[in-house]
Amino acid sequence: MRVTVKLYALLGRYLPPGSEDNQISLTVDSGSTPEDIFAKLNLPPQHCHLVLVNGVYVPPGQRAFYSLKENDALAAWPPIGGGLG
């Protein structure tokens, strides 16, 4: 099945060659989870602070069990640091 993977900020370096605009379409096994996709990309899951599937937040405890479906969009952001002070 096909899913779109979007990785933002420093996570973009884990995308394979050929990706554009911080995203790529991947063919994955049916029932793959966000953690399966991160493993396929050699992306340490602890670097993924915010994970969304089709715009819906997936908490850390569900990322190993949430089954992706055909044409889902998986997006991840790293922890954000900085600010005033």
N, C-alpha and C positions, 0 to 999 in steps of 0.2 A: 504494500500500500504506500501511497505518497503522503508525506507530511512536509509542511514548510517549517523550517527552523530559523528563528531570528535571535541573534545574540548581540547584545548591546554593550557599549563601552569597551572595556578591556577584554571581554569575553569573545569579541569578534575575531580575535587571533586564533581561536580554536576552529573556526570554520575552514573547510577544505578549499583548495584552489578552485576558482570558478564561481565562487559566491559573489554576489553583488548586493550592495546596499545592506550589508550586515545580515543577509539571509540566503538560504539555499533550500531547494526542494530535494528531499531525500526519499529513497525507496527503503522502507523498513519492514520488518516482519509484522504481520497482523498481531494486534494486542501489545505492541511495544509500549513501554512506559517512558515518561520523561527521563528517568534515570538510565534506561536502556540507551536512549538517544545521547545523553551526556557521555556515557561510556564509549559509544561508537565514535564520538568526536574527541575522546581522550580529555574530556572536560571534567575536572574534579567537581563533584556535586556540591561541596561546601563553598565553592566560588559562586554558586547560583543562589542569590539571596531572594530575588523575586522571580517567580515562575508563573506564567499564565498560559492557559490553553484556550484559544479562541476568546481571549480577553477575560477569562475567569481565573482567579487566583487558585493555585494548587499549593496547599501547605506542605512543608517539608516532610511530614509523616505520611503523606499520600503519594509522593512522587515516585515511589517504587511500585505502586499498585494501580495508579491511574492509567487505564488502557486508552491509548490514543486510537483515533478512528481515521478512516480515509479522509484526506484533505484538511485535517486539523492543522492549526497554526500554533506552534510551541514557541514561546518567547521567554528569554531569561535575561536578567540584569544582575550585575555583581553588587555586593554591599556598597552603599554610597557613603563617602566620608566627606569631612570638611564642614564648612559653614562658618558662622561668625563665632568669635570667641577665642 
